[in-house]
Amino acid sequence: MQCHHCRAENPAQFSYCAECGLPLFLAVLKEISEPGGGASGATGAIRSHHIFANGATIGRHHDNTVILHDPLLSRFHARLDYQNGRFYIQDLSSSNGVFVNDAKVRRREINDFDRLMLGETLLLFRAPQSGAIGIANPQRPFTDPLLHTQEEFLAAVKGMSQRAKSAALSNEVLEIAARFAIKITRAERAVIFLYDDHHKLQPAVYHNVTPSDVHHDQFEVSRSALAEAENTGEMVIREECLTDPRYKLNQSIQALQLNTIICLPLKSSHPIEALTLPEAKTGKPADESMMFGVLYLDSRRVLKGLPQHRRTMLQVLADQAALTIANALLQKEMREKYQLNKQIGAAKAMQQRLFPPPSFYHARFEMAYHYAPAQQIGGDYLAFLPLSESRFLFAIGDVVGKGLPAGLVVMTVHGGLYSEISHHTDLLPLVRNLDRLIYEYAQGKVFVTFFAGVLDAGTMQLEYTRAGHHPPLLYCPDGAEWRELSTAGMPLGLNPNIKRAVETITLQSGDLLMLYTDGITEARDSAKKQFGKKGLKEVLSSWLASSDQKKPPLTELVNAVFGRVQHFIDYKPLEDDTTLMAVVVK
């Protein structure tokens, strides 16, 4: 291996020239994080991969130049090329892509301090010798103004990455960011502002500022620079402020005699659920790139510019601080969701116990049903209760809305129904008392469509009443016709003083009664067309035609209806709770 500086020949395994002591490699890839968000290296040291003039391949396979044990990497994931003094990264048709500074690329030139994300591994690309330093001008000594802090900086970033796994946001992480921001920029003061519950920026961490200063009423920073960083979401750099006429009337700049101000937004690089963010409390919409606060730096000295490599380091620092904040919020959200899911799971199990067995067989009739909630807890209600040896009550209902609130009303309906039949089994007073219970529970703000019937298996008389629910379909084979069991009636919970009616019919051999909720008939396909009663009748008619031949179980009918609805909506998730019950006379 020939040294690019003194042209001396060195053994292939050497990383540094034996003659002049300068590096033989052209660039270094430093692992800032391992898969899973952990820091690289078993002992805490940052793993480095030297890149030479012949480039390198990166992947999981042992034939790569740079081998990374990341399950999200392809066997041969990416390639680094060195051409005409420049480095390029090429995606080798990997499964999960190559990201440079959070942007997905196929092939792109990379520069000193660029961040490469391959799978779950974050790499920092360092090429201190490339271009004007060492390659184009081999006589210029190999120097870097930040070499003495480079390893310390990377160790700090790695430490922030480690602490990002913690569920709590620790000020220690932000203190690391503030301390190194001063080292990178040579500013005098650093303050990290975070949003409070009222979406106001408040100082959380500060460097070269005393706590008494921060909490003093007269504590001053350049609020206009903070506001500009907030509004633009970009780094703000103001230099030579005291001689710039734009800031002549700026009170804070003049009072503090500030010459340099730097503000860098701390924002997430990925969408965060709105419930975890301060905006959820203010009613403002959440952006995909959400801001958590601002890193503020200032100095009375005139700083001689901020080179690009220092800006990049500052951006890495801010990104890592924002990642830690986002992770703390997501960890909090996960804990809350875990507890909520446990409670919802218990409520779901309790609600499932409210429903009867999926089928019932009697000498005179058969019953089967199918129930599918759109969410874990549904707002549909279904009951099948024996009132005596020969009398059976069945009911179906639909609470306005869905999810947990609707599920609570369902449990109220169920409890009220059981309480009523323990005192009497007359249908009309039962429904009236249930109506009053729901009205008193929901104060007229929630209503329930409801249908209830009592079947006497001895006489096959069906007594029924309807409260705003879809009329059940009744098929009579004698006339080969469909009819609807429709009676006037307002939904339960709106007006407990409304008059209600009960009707009676006699069921004949072969009659089929189908009760359903609007999750069946109002299911929509991609063209927004509804499944409708027509689609329901088609499935029922097909089953009736086949039942003349082989008499399949009634459970096949309710499953066939639900399967046809799923096919109709192209197996997309249900938008509404879906319930149907079938009763057939033998």
Backbone torsions as a table, in degrees:
resi	resn	phi	psi	omega
1	MET	NA	121.7	-179.3
2	GLN	-86.8	133.5	178.4
3	CYS	-71.4	134.0	180.0
4	HIS	-73.8	-11.6	-175.8
5	HIS	-100.4	-55.4	-177.3
6	CYS	-105.0	-2.1	178.3
7	ARG	67.2	13.9	177.8
8	ALA	-75.4	146.9	178.2
9	GLU	-85.7	138.6	-179.3
10	ASN	-132.1	154.2	175.0
11	PRO	-59.1	152.6	-174.6
12	ALA	-61.8	-29.9	-176.4
13	GLN	-82.6	-4.6	-178.9
14	PHE	-76.0	140.5	172.8
15	SER	-101.8	-21.9	179.3
16	TYR	-126.0	145.4	-176.7
17	CYS	-67.2	130.7	179.2
18	ALA	-71.9	-18.4	-177.2
19	GLU	-88.2	-53.5	-175.3
20	CYS	-107.5	-11.2	176.9
21	GLY	80.0	2.4	179.6
22	LEU	-86.4	159.1	-176.5
23	PRO	-62.5	140.6	174.4
24	LEU	-87.3	-24.7	-179.6
25	PHE	-77.9	158.7	-178.9
26	LEU	-97.3	-24.6	-177.4
27	ALA	-155.1	168.6	-180.0
28	VAL	-136.4	137.0	169.2
29	LEU	-104.1	120.9	-178.9
30	LYS	-110.2	126.9	179.6
31	GLU	-78.7	109.8	176.6
32	ILE	-81.3	-35.4	178.7
33	SER	-144.2	150.8	175.1
34	GLU	-93.8	170.0	173.4
35	PRO	-54.0	139.6	-179.6
36	GLY	90.9	0.4	176.6
37	GLY	89.5	-1.6	-178.8
38	GLY	-78.4	166.1	177.5
39	ALA	-79.2	151.0	-176.1
40	SER	-82.2	150.5	176.6
41	GLY	90.2	131.2	-177.2
42	ALA	-69.2	-29.5	-177.1
43	THR	-98.9	3.6	179.3
44	GLY	95.9	-9.5	178.3
45	ALA	-74.4	146.6	179.6
46	ILE	-78.3	124.7	179.9
47	ARG	-76.7	132.3	-179.4
48	SER	-119.9	142.8	177.5
49	HIS	-123.3	118.3	-178.2
50	HIS	-80.3	137.4	-179.6
51	ILE	-114.8	127.4	-177.7
52	PHE	-106.3	-176.1	-173.2
53	ALA	-64.6	-25.2	-180.0
54	ASN	-83.3	7.1	175.7
55	GLY	77.8	-161.2	-177.5
56	ALA	-164.4	152.6	169.5
57	THR	-110.2	149.3	-176.0
58	ILE	-126.4	133.4	178.1
59	GLY	173.1	-171.1	-178.7
60	ARG	-84.3	-26.9	-173.8
61	HIS	-70.3	146.6	-175.9
62	HIS	-70.3	-11.0	177.8
63	ASP	-81.8	-4.8	179.0
64	ASN	-75.2	155.1	173.5
65	THR	-68.9	-43.6	177.7
66	VAL	-112.9	111.6	-177.8
67	ILE	-100.8	121.6	179.5
68	LEU	-119.1	127.9	-178.1
69	HIS	-88.9	71.3	-178.2
70	ASP	-123.2	117.5	-176.5
71	PRO	-63.5	-18.1	179.8
72	LEU	-87.7	-3.5	177.2
73	LEU	-85.7	148.5	171.6
74	SER	-77.7	165.6	-179.1
75	ARG	-59.0	-45.3	172.3
76	PHE	-123.6	98.3	-166.6
77	HIS	-89.9	-48.0	-174.1
78	ALA	-151.4	164.6	178.7
79	ARG	-133.3	138.4	173.1
80	LEU	-102.5	127.2	178.7
81	ASP	-116.2	145.8	176.5
82	TYR	-118.8	114.4	-176.8
83	GLN	-137.1	126.0	175.3
84	ASN	52.1	43.0	176.4
85	GLY	78.2	10.2	-179.6
86	ARG	-126.7	151.8	177.8
87	PHE	-106.0	141.8	178.4
88	TYR	-131.9	145.4	173.6
89	ILE	-112.9	136.9	-176.7
90	GLN	-124.2	128.0	174.6
91	ASP	-76.6	123.0	-179.2
92	LEU	-91.9	52.2	179.9
93	SER	54.3	44.7	-178.8
94	SER	-71.6	162.3	-179.2
95	SER	-73.1	-39.7	-172.5
96	ASN	-110.7	6.5	170.6
97	GLY	80.8	172.5	178.9
98	VAL	-122.1	131.1	-178.8
99	PHE	-120.3	130.6	175.4
100	VAL	-117.0	116.8	-177.5
101	ASN	51.5	45.2	175.9
102	ASP	74.1	3.9	177.9
103	ALA	-107.7	131.1	-179.8
104	LYS	-75.4	134.1	-175.9
105	VAL	-133.7	157.5	170.3
106	ARG	-98.8	-50.3	174.3
107	ARG	-147.8	134.3	-176.1
108	ARG	-159.6	147.6	173.0
109	GLU	-72.0	140.1	177.4
110	ILE	-120.5	149.3	-174.9
111	ASN	-125.6	171.6	-179.7
112	ASP	-53.7	131.8	178.6
113	PHE	75.2	12.6	171.5
114	ASP	-70.0	145.3	178.9
115	ARG	-102.6	126.0	179.0
116	LEU	-110.0	128.1	175.8
117	MET	-112.7	112.7	177.5
118	LEU	-118.7	114.7	-174.5
119	GLY	63.3	-122.4	176.6
120	GLU	-106.7	11.3	-176.7
121	THR	-101.6	125.3	178.2
122	LEU	-100.1	124.6	-178.4
123	LEU	-119.0	141.9	173.5
124	LEU	-106.5	124.6	-178.9
125	PHE	-91.5	122.6	176.9
126	ARG	-118.9	125.2	176.7
127	ALA	-132.9	65.6	-174.8
128	PRO	-65.4	-18.3	-177.3
129	GLN	-96.4	-11.0	-169.7
130	SER	-71.9	163.8	175.4
131	GLY	62.4	-121.1	-173.2
132	ALA	-76.0	-14.6	-176.3
133	ILE	-102.4	97.5	168.0
134	GLY	98.3	-39.6	-175.2
135	ILE	-87.5	-56.0	178.5
136	ALA	-68.9	-27.1	-178.3
137	ASN	-130.4	81.1	-175.6
138	PRO	-64.4	-16.0	179.9
139	GLN	-78.8	-20.5	-178.9
140	ARG	-75.2	131.6	-177.4
141	PRO	-66.3	151.0	-179.3
142	PHE	-76.2	100.2	-179.7
143	THR	-134.6	154.3	176.5
144	ASP	-147.4	123.3	-176.6
145	PRO	-60.9	-15.4	-178.7
146	LEU	-114.1	12.0	-177.4
147	LEU	-60.1	-37.2	-176.0
148	HIS	-70.1	-20.3	178.7
149	THR	-108.7	-2.7	-173.7
150	GLN	-59.4	-53.4	-177.5
151	GLU	-64.6	-37.8	178.8
152	GLU	-64.5	-41.0	178.1
153	PHE	-62.6	-47.3	-179.2
154	LEU	-64.8	-37.3	176.7
155	ALA	-63.5	-37.3	178.5
156	ALA	-66.2	-44.2	177.7
157	VAL	-61.7	-40.9	178.2
158	LYS	-63.5	-40.4	178.1
159	GLY	-63.5	-38.1	176.0
160	MET	-65.0	-39.0	178.2
161	SER	-63.0	-40.5	177.9
162	GLN	-62.7	-44.8	-176.7
163	ARG	-72.3	-17.9	178.0
164	ALA	-64.9	-18.1	178.6
165	LYS	-75.9	-13.8	-178.5
166	SER	-72.4	146.9	-179.4
167	ALA	-74.3	-22.4	-176.8
168	ALA	-106.1	145.1	176.4
169	LEU	-81.6	113.1	-177.8
170	SER	-97.5	137.0	176.8
171	ASN	-63.5	-20.1	179.9
172	GLU	-59.2	-38.9	179.5
173	VAL	-64.3	-45.3	-179.2
174	LEU	-69.2	-30.8	177.1
175	GLU	-66.5	-38.2	175.4
176	ILE	-59.8	-45.1	-179.2
177	ALA	-62.8	-43.8	-179.4
178	ALA	-64.2	-43.3	-177.6
179	ARG	-63.7	-45.1	-178.2
180	PHE	-76.6	-24.8	174.6
181	ALA	-62.8	-38.4	177.1
182	ILE	-67.4	-40.3	-179.4
183	LYS	-65.3	-38.3	-178.3
184	ILE	-71.0	-42.4	-172.7
185	THR	-96.1	-16.0	-175.6
186	ARG	65.1	25.3	176.3
187	ALA	-73.6	168.7	-179.2
188	GLU	-93.5	-41.0	-176.9
189	ARG	-124.0	148.2	174.2
190	ALA	-136.4	133.1	176.2
191	VAL	-136.2	129.1	174.0
192	ILE	-101.3	117.0	178.0
193	PHE	-96.8	132.9	174.4
194	LEU	-121.4	154.6	179.8
195	TYR	-75.8	139.1	173.6
196	ASP	-92.3	-171.5	-176.6
197	ASP	-65.6	-17.7	179.8
198	HIS	-101.4	15.5	179.6
199	HIS	59.2	39.4	174.8
200	LYS	-112.7	137.8	179.2
201	LEU	-72.0	126.9	179.0
202	GLN	-128.9	140.1	179.4
203	PRO	-65.4	127.7	-179.7
204	ALA	-110.7	-40.3	-179.0
205	VAL	-137.2	142.7	-178.2
206	TYR	-146.0	152.7	-179.4
207	HIS	-133.5	133.6	-174.5
208	ASN	64.2	25.2	174.4
209	VAL	-134.3	134.9	-179.7
210	THR	-83.9	152.9	177.4
211	PRO	-57.3	-35.9	179.8
212	SER	-65.9	-34.5	176.9
213	ASP	-64.5	-44.9	-175.8
214	VAL	-63.5	-41.0	-175.8
215	HIS	-89.7	4.0	178.6
216	HIS	-81.9	145.8	-178.4
217	ASP	-61.7	-25.8	-176.1
218	GLN	-94.3	8.3	-179.9
219	PHE	-61.1	127.2	-173.7
220	GLU	-125.9	141.7	166.9
221	VAL	-140.2	175.3	178.1
222	SER	-79.9	96.6	-179.1
223	ARG	-66.4	-30.3	179.4
224	SER	-66.8	-37.7	177.3
225	ALA	-67.9	-40.2	175.9
226	LEU	-59.7	-45.6	-178.9
227	ALA	-63.5	-38.2	179.4
228	GLU	-65.5	-41.1	177.6
229	ALA	-64.9	-38.7	177.3
230	GLU	-62.1	-47.2	-173.4
231	ASN	-72.2	-38.5	-176.4
232	THR	-90.5	-26.1	-175.7
233	GLY	71.5	15.0	-177.5
234	GLU	-121.7	163.2	177.4
235	MET	-64.1	135.5	178.7
236	VAL	-115.6	125.7	177.9
237	ILE	-126.5	119.1	176.2
238	ARG	-117.0	124.1	-176.8
239	GLU	-122.0	151.1	178.5
240	GLU	51.2	47.5	-174.8
241	CYS	-64.1	-34.4	-175.7
242	LEU	-69.6	-23.8	178.2
243	THR	-103.3	-2.2	179.7
244	ASP	-87.5	120.4	-177.0
245	PRO	-62.5	-20.8	179.9
246	ARG	-64.5	-25.7	-175.1
247	TYR	-110.7	15.7	-176.7
248	LYS	-63.0	-33.5	-178.1
249	LEU	-100.1	7.6	179.0
250	ASN	-77.8	112.7	-171.7
251	GLN	-64.1	-44.4	-176.8
252	SER	-66.6	-40.4	179.6
253	ILE	-64.5	-43.7	-178.7
254	GLN	-71.1	-39.5	-178.3
255	ALA	-67.7	-39.2	-178.5
256	LEU	-90.4	-5.7	-178.6
257	GLN	55.8	48.9	-177.6
258	LEU	-86.1	130.9	175.4
259	ASN	-103.5	-28.7	-176.9
260	THR	-132.0	133.1	177.0
261	ILE	-135.4	131.2	176.9
262	ILE	-129.2	128.5	176.7
263	CYS	-126.7	130.1	-178.2
264	LEU	-129.6	117.2	179.2
265	PRO	-63.4	141.3	172.7
266	LEU	-101.5	105.4	-174.9
267	LYS	-137.1	152.9	-178.9
268	SER	-75.0	149.7	176.1
269	SER	-95.3	-1.9	-179.8
270	HIS	-134.4	154.0	178.8
271	PRO	-61.9	140.6	176.0
272	ILE	-119.2	139.3	179.5
273	GLU	-58.2	138.9	-173.0
274	ALA	-59.0	-30.6	-176.5
275	LEU	-66.5	-19.6	-178.5
276	THR	-88.3	-4.5	-169.4
277	LEU	-108.3	154.8	177.2
278	PRO	-58.7	-29.2	-177.4
279	GLU	-63.4	-22.9	180.0
280	ALA	-62.8	-27.6	-178.7
281	LYS	-88.4	-15.4	-178.6
282	THR	-101.6	-10.5	-179.2
283	GLY	84.3	1.7	179.5
284	LYS	-80.4	147.2	179.0
285	PRO	-69.3	147.9	179.3
286	ALA	-88.0	131.9	175.8
287	ASP	-85.4	162.4	178.0
288	GLU	-66.2	-37.7	178.8
289	SER	-104.0	92.1	-169.5
290	MET	-87.7	135.9	-179.0
291	MET	-93.1	133.6	179.5
292	PHE	-102.1	-23.8	-177.0
293	GLY	173.9	-162.4	-177.1
294	VAL	-141.0	134.8	170.9
295	LEU	-90.1	116.8	-175.0
296	TYR	-112.0	132.2	177.5
297	LEU	-133.8	142.1	174.2
298	ASP	-147.9	166.5	-178.8
299	SER	-157.5	145.2	174.8
300	ARG	-79.9	-20.7	179.1
301	ARG	-79.5	154.5	172.3
302	VAL	-84.6	110.7	178.3
303	LEU	-86.0	137.1	-173.8
304	LYS	-83.0	70.5	174.5
305	GLY	73.6	169.7	177.8
306	LEU	-129.1	98.1	-177.4
307	PRO	-57.3	160.5	-175.6
308	GLN	-61.1	-38.4	-177.8
309	HIS	-68.4	-30.8	175.9
310	ARG	-71.9	-38.5	176.7
311	ARG	-61.7	-40.2	179.9
312	THR	-64.0	-43.8	177.6
313	MET	-61.8	-40.3	178.9
314	LEU	-63.9	-38.8	179.5
315	GLN	-67.7	-39.9	176.3
316	VAL	-59.2	-43.5	-179.5
317	LEU	-61.6	-45.9	-179.7
318	ALA	-66.1	-40.2	179.2
319	ASP	-61.8	-41.3	-178.6
320	GLN	-68.7	-38.3	176.7
321	ALA	-64.2	-42.9	178.3
322	ALA	-64.3	-37.9	178.4
323	LEU	-61.7	-40.5	179.3
324	THR	-64.4	-43.0	178.5
325	ILE	-63.5	-46.7	179.9
326	ALA	-60.9	-40.5	-178.9
327	ASN	-65.4	-39.4	178.7
328	ALA	-63.0	-40.6	178.8
329	LEU	-66.7	-41.3	-179.7
330	LEU	-68.5	-37.1	176.8
331	GLN	-62.8	-41.7	177.4
332	LYS	-62.8	-43.2	178.4
333	GLU	-62.4	-40.5	-179.5
334	MET	-64.2	-41.2	178.7
335	ARG	-63.9	-43.3	179.9
336	GLU	-65.8	-40.0	179.3
337	LYS	-66.4	-37.2	179.6
338	TYR	-62.0	-45.8	178.7
339	GLN	-64.9	-41.4	179.9
340	LEU	-65.2	-41.4	179.6
341	ASN	-64.1	-36.5	176.4
342	LYS	-62.4	-44.0	-179.8
343	GLN	-67.3	-41.3	179.0
344	ILE	-66.2	-38.3	177.5
345	GLY	-60.9	-41.0	178.6
346	ALA	-66.7	-40.2	178.8
347	ALA	-66.6	-37.4	178.1
348	LYS	-63.6	-44.0	179.1
349	ALA	-62.9	-38.3	179.0
350	MET	-66.1	-42.5	-180.0
351	GLN	-64.8	-38.7	179.1
352	GLN	-61.2	-32.5	-179.9
353	ARG	-71.7	-14.7	177.6
354	LEU	-71.8	-27.9	-172.8
355	PHE	-81.6	150.3	179.4
356	PRO	-73.9	172.8	171.6
357	PRO	-56.4	150.7	-172.7
358	PRO	-65.6	-12.7	178.7
359	SER	-151.3	157.4	179.9
360	PHE	-145.8	134.1	-177.8
361	TYR	-119.3	130.4	178.0
362	HIS	-131.4	161.8	-179.7
363	ALA	-62.3	-27.7	-175.7
364	ARG	-104.5	-21.7	-177.0
365	PHE	-154.0	171.2	179.3
366	GLU	-136.4	144.0	179.3
367	MET	-130.2	140.6	174.2
368	ALA	-149.7	152.5	178.9
369	TYR	-146.1	165.4	174.6
370	HIS	-137.9	135.3	-177.5
371	TYR	-133.6	130.0	178.6
372	ALA	-141.0	106.9	178.7
373	PRO	-75.9	147.9	177.0
374	ALA	-72.2	-31.0	175.6
375	GLN	-121.5	-177.0	-176.5
376	GLN	-59.8	-37.6	178.5
377	ILE	-116.0	129.9	-173.8
378	GLY	-101.4	167.6	178.3
379	GLY	-110.8	7.5	174.2
380	ASP	-90.3	149.6	179.2
381	TYR	-128.3	143.6	180.0
382	LEU	-148.5	137.7	-179.1
383	ALA	-143.2	145.1	172.1
384	PHE	-142.1	109.6	-170.7
385	LEU	-130.3	128.3	173.1
386	PRO	-75.0	126.9	177.1
387	LEU	-93.4	-26.5	175.8
388	SER	-160.2	-168.7	-179.7
389	GLU	-67.8	-24.1	-175.4
390	SER	-120.5	-9.8	-176.9
391	ARG	-113.0	133.8	-175.8
392	PHE	-132.8	134.3	177.6
393	LEU	-104.4	131.5	171.4
394	PHE	-130.3	145.9	-176.5
395	ALA	-146.7	153.9	175.8
396	ILE	-141.9	142.0	-178.5
397	GLY	-148.8	164.0	-179.4
398	ASP	-142.2	113.8	178.1
399	VAL	-79.5	136.9	176.0
400	VAL	-61.4	128.2	-176.0
401	GLY	95.0	-177.0	179.1
402	LYS	-153.0	178.4	-179.7
403	GLY	84.3	-160.6	-173.3
404	LEU	-61.4	-45.8	179.3
405	PRO	-58.1	-44.3	179.0
406	ALA	-65.0	-36.5	179.2
407	GLY	-62.3	-35.3	177.8
408	LEU	-65.7	-38.0	177.4
409	VAL	-67.4	-38.7	177.2
410	VAL	-56.6	-43.6	-178.9
411	MET	-68.0	-31.7	175.5
412	THR	-66.6	-43.5	177.9
413	VAL	-59.7	-45.2	-177.5
414	HIS	-64.2	-45.9	179.4
415	GLY	-62.0	-41.0	179.1
416	GLY	-65.4	-39.2	-180.0
417	LEU	-64.0	-45.1	178.8
418	TYR	-64.4	-38.5	179.7
419	SER	-64.6	-39.3	-178.5
420	GLU	-68.1	-44.7	-176.2
421	ILE	-72.7	-14.4	174.7
422	SER	-74.8	-18.4	-179.8
423	HIS	-102.6	-38.8	-179.8
424	HIS	-158.2	163.9	-178.4
425	THR	-122.5	12.9	176.0
426	ASP	-74.2	129.6	-170.2
427	LEU	-66.2	-44.1	-173.1
428	LEU	-65.9	-52.7	177.5
429	PRO	-64.2	-29.3	178.5
430	LEU	-61.5	-47.4	-178.0
431	VAL	-70.0	-37.5	179.0
432	ARG	-62.7	-45.1	179.7
433	ASN	-66.7	-36.1	177.0
434	LEU	-65.0	-39.0	177.2
435	ASP	-59.9	-45.4	-179.3
436	ARG	-65.7	-39.6	179.3
437	LEU	-60.5	-45.9	-178.5
438	ILE	-67.2	-38.0	179.0
439	TYR	-62.9	-43.4	-179.6
440	GLU	-70.0	-33.3	179.7
441	TYR	-70.6	-44.5	-172.2
442	ALA	-102.6	-1.0	178.4
443	GLN	54.8	35.7	177.7
444	GLY	74.3	8.3	-177.5
445	LYS	-96.4	-11.4	179.1
446	VAL	-132.3	140.3	175.6
447	PHE	-130.8	162.3	-176.4
448	VAL	-131.8	121.6	169.7
449	THR	-77.6	144.0	-167.2
450	PHE	-151.6	142.1	170.8
451	PHE	-136.4	133.2	179.0
452	ALA	-137.0	141.5	177.6
453	GLY	-140.4	150.5	174.8
454	VAL	-120.0	119.6	-178.6
455	LEU	-103.8	126.5	174.8
456	ASP	-95.4	109.6	-175.9
457	ALA	-69.2	-18.4	178.3
458	GLY	-74.5	-47.5	-177.8
459	THR	-99.5	-11.0	-174.2
460	MET	58.3	30.1	173.6
461	GLN	-87.6	135.5	178.7
462	LEU	-113.8	118.4	175.1
463	GLU	-101.8	129.3	-174.2
464	TYR	-145.2	159.2	173.5
465	THR	-143.5	152.5	-176.3
466	ARG	-129.5	135.1	179.0
467	ALA	-122.3	74.4	175.9
468	GLY	74.0	3.9	-178.3
469	HIS	-84.6	160.3	175.9
470	HIS	-57.7	130.4	-179.3
471	PRO	-62.2	129.6	176.1
472	PRO	-60.6	152.4	177.8
473	LEU	-95.1	132.8	178.2
474	LEU	-121.2	122.0	177.5
475	TYR	-104.0	126.4	179.2
476	CYS	-112.1	112.1	-175.9
477	PRO	-66.1	-24.6	-179.3
478	ASP	-61.0	-47.5	179.4
479	GLY	-96.6	-0.6	-178.1
480	ALA	48.6	50.4	-176.8
481	GLU	-138.2	159.4	174.9
482	TRP	-102.9	140.9	171.6
483	ARG	-135.7	158.9	-179.8
484	GLU	-110.9	135.0	176.9
485	LEU	-84.6	84.7	-172.4
486	SER	-111.7	122.8	171.8
487	THR	-131.4	152.3	179.2
488	ALA	-70.0	143.3	178.9
489	GLY	173.8	131.3	178.8
490	MET	-81.4	148.0	177.4
491	PRO	-55.7	153.1	178.9
492	LEU	-68.7	142.8	174.3
493	GLY	99.4	-3.4	-178.8
494	LEU	-99.0	-43.5	-178.6
495	ASN	-151.1	101.0	-175.9
496	PRO	-69.4	-9.3	-178.1
497	ASN	-96.2	2.0	-179.5
498	ILE	-66.4	143.9	177.2
499	LYS	-77.4	139.7	-179.5
500	ARG	-125.0	152.4	-176.9
501	ALA	-121.6	150.7	176.4
502	VAL	-122.2	135.0	177.5
503	GLU	-120.3	160.6	-177.8
504	THR	-133.2	135.0	172.7
505	ILE	-133.7	161.6	177.1
506	THR	-108.9	124.5	180.0
507	LEU	-84.6	144.5	-179.3
508	GLN	-110.4	167.1	178.6
509	SER	-58.2	131.4	178.3
510	GLY	89.3	-8.3	178.6
511	ASP	-63.2	141.4	178.0
512	LEU	-121.6	125.1	178.6
513	LEU	-113.7	126.3	-178.7
514	MET	-120.8	117.8	174.6
515	LEU	-103.4	141.9	-174.4
516	TYR	-154.8	161.1	172.6
517	THR	-105.4	169.0	-174.6
518	ASP	-70.5	-7.9	173.7
519	GLY	-62.3	-22.7	177.4
520	ILE	-81.1	-59.3	-171.8
521	THR	-74.4	-25.0	-177.5
522	GLU	-99.4	10.0	173.8
523	ALA	-63.5	136.8	-174.1
524	ARG	-118.2	143.3	174.8
525	ASP	-87.2	-172.8	-176.3
526	SER	-64.4	-23.1	178.7
527	ALA	-92.1	11.1	179.6
528	LYS	68.7	15.8	177.1
529	LYS	-81.5	137.0	-178.4
530	GLN	-84.2	149.2	176.3
531	PHE	-63.9	-44.5	170.4
532	GLY	69.4	174.3	176.6
533	LYS	-65.9	-30.3	-179.8
534	LYS	-61.8	-46.3	178.7
535	GLY	-63.4	-38.3	178.9
536	LEU	-64.5	-44.5	-179.5
537	LYS	-64.3	-34.1	179.9
538	GLU	-63.8	-42.7	179.1
539	VAL	-66.4	-42.9	-179.1
540	LEU	-64.3	-41.1	-179.9
541	SER	-64.5	-39.5	178.0
542	SER	-62.8	-40.8	179.7
543	TRP	-67.8	-40.3	179.3
544	LEU	-63.9	-38.5	178.8
545	ALA	-65.7	-40.5	179.8
546	SER	-73.1	-29.6	-177.5
547	SER	-69.5	-21.6	176.5
548	ASP	-65.6	-25.1	-176.6
549	GLN	-93.0	-52.4	-171.3
550	LYS	-124.2	-4.1	177.4
551	LYS	51.0	66.7	178.7
552	PRO	-67.8	159.2	179.5
553	PRO	-61.2	152.2	-179.8
554	LEU	-66.3	-26.6	177.6
555	THR	-61.4	-30.4	177.8
556	GLU	-65.9	-32.6	179.7
557	LEU	-65.6	-52.0	-177.3
558	VAL	-64.7	-35.4	176.7
559	ASN	-68.8	-35.1	178.9
560	ALA	-67.1	-39.9	178.5
561	VAL	-62.6	-47.3	-179.1
562	PHE	-64.0	-39.8	178.3
563	GLY	-63.9	-39.1	178.8
564	ARG	-66.7	-37.3	177.0
565	VAL	-64.0	-44.3	178.6
566	GLN	-60.8	-42.6	177.7
567	HIS	-63.4	-38.9	-178.8
568	PHE	-61.9	-39.4	-179.0
569	ILE	-92.3	13.0	177.2
570	ASP	61.3	35.4	174.0
571	TYR	59.0	27.5	173.5
572	LYS	-75.9	161.8	177.1
573	PRO	-58.9	145.3	-180.0
574	LEU	-64.9	138.4	176.4
575	GLU	-91.3	-17.7	-178.8
576	ASP	-143.6	156.9	176.1
577	ASP	-61.8	142.8	-174.4
578	THR	-127.4	118.4	-177.3
579	THR	-139.8	138.4	173.2
580	LEU	-148.5	145.6	178.3
581	MET	-131.8	134.8	179.5
582	ALA	-118.1	138.9	174.7
583	VAL	-129.7	125.2	-179.9
584	VAL	-123.2	136.7	178.9
585	VAL	-86.7	130.2	-177.2
586	LYS	-76.7	NA	NA
